[in-house]
Amino acid sequence: MAQRRKYTTPIQLVELEDENYHIVIEGILKSGKTLLWVIDTGASKTVFDGNLSEHFDPDELEATEVQSAGIGEGRVDTQTGILHEICFGEMTLSDWPVAIINLEHINQIYSQFTNIEIAGLLGSDFLLKHQCIIDFQNLEMTLYVS
């Protein structure tokens, strides 16, 4: 039986309004650029901002567009892509398939309350696969890789 590897990385709580929080984690690209991701347990699929096209390749095998539902956005046109290498703490992912969505509307909302910009949403597909544990007391997230 293969040994699972455990990775623990810090998380941040971003207060958008009084007692209205989002959980955010830093992801570092191979280039060294740091991007922020919202941990979104309500999202079924992990998404990446289509405006950051230098960090992903369109998925030629999944060239058809799919529809995604978003709160307040109705149906959103979504494409798939392969995200280049990214690290969450010590955990490195390469050639990671993600949904590609324009996150400009989310970043406009964020800009009203904070000075941060979101590059993606870690959805339940990622969280379940890596058996994510969020520890609010210690502000850290633990992920497992087989």
N, C-alpha and C positions, 0 to 999 in steps of 0.2 A: 504494500500500500504506500502510495506516494506521500511524503511529508508535506504538510501545508506550511507555507512561510507566512509569518505575521508581520504586518507593517503598521506602525502607529505614527500618525502625523497630526499636527495642531489644526484646530478649526477656529474660526472667528464667528462671533455672533454680531450681526449687523442689525442695529435697531433702526428700522425705517421710519417708524412713528412710535409713540409711547406704547411699550409692551407689544410691539409688532416686529418680530425678528426673522431674519433669514440666516441660515448656517452657510458659511463660506469657507472654502479651502483653496489654498494656493497650488497651482500646477506650474511646473517649470519646464519650458520647452528645451530642446537640444541646443538651441541658439543662446540659451540663458535667460530668455524673456520670461517674466513671471506673469501668469494669467490667473484671474480669480474665477472660481466655479461655485455656483449655488448647489448645495446638496438638496435635491428636490425629490422627496419620497413619493410625491404625488404624480411625478412625471414617469410614464411607463418606459420611455426611451431616453437615453443620454443624447443631448444635443450640443452642437458647437456653432458658434457664430459664423455665418457665411461671409461676413465682412472681413474675416481673417484668413482669406483664401491662400495666403502664402504658407499656412501651417497644415493644410490638408490637400489631398488629391480627391477629385470626384471619383466615386466608385463606379467604374465602367461596367461592372457586372450587375449593378443595381441602378442602371441609368434612368429607369422610370421614376417619375415623381410620385410621392405618396402624400396623403393628406394626414395632418396631425390636428388634434383638437387642443386648443389652448384657452385658458380662462381669460375672458374678456376679448379674445382675439377671434373667436369663432374657429373656422377651419383655416389652417396655415399650410401653404405649400412647403413641402419638405423634400429635400434630396438626401441621398446618402453619400458619405465620403469616408476616406481613410485618414485619420489624424496621424500626423507624423509623431515621432517619439515625444513623450511627455512623462514627467515624474511628479508623483504626489508623495512628498517626503522621500523615502528610500525606494519606493515602489516605482518601477519604470514600465511603461506600456509603449509598445511599438506597433505600428500598423493597426491601429485601433478603429474599428468601424463605428461611426457615429451618424446621427441625423444632422443635416446641415440646415439651419434656419437663420434668417436675419433676426438678430436679437436687438436691433436698434430700438424698438419700442420698449423693451425691458430696460435698456440702459437709459432711455429718456426718463422713465419712472425713477430709476435709481438716482439719477442726477438731481432730482428734486429734493432728495433726502440725504445723500452721501456724495462723496467724491470718488467712489469706486466705479469701475466698469467691469461688467460680467462677460466672460468669454464663452461660458457654457453652463449647462445644467447637468449634474450627475443624477441620472434617473434610476428608477428601480431595477432596470436591467443590470446596470453596473453594481448597484448596492447589493442586490441579491447574489450575483455571481461571486462577489468578493466578500460575502457574509459580513457586511458592514455593521460595526457597532459604534454608535455615537455616544460618547461620554461627556455629558454636559458639565458635570462637576469639575472635570479636569480639562475641559475644552480640547478634546482630542477625538480622533476617529481611528478605529482599527479596521484594517482590511486584511483578507487572507487570499493567498494565491497558491494553487495546487501545483 
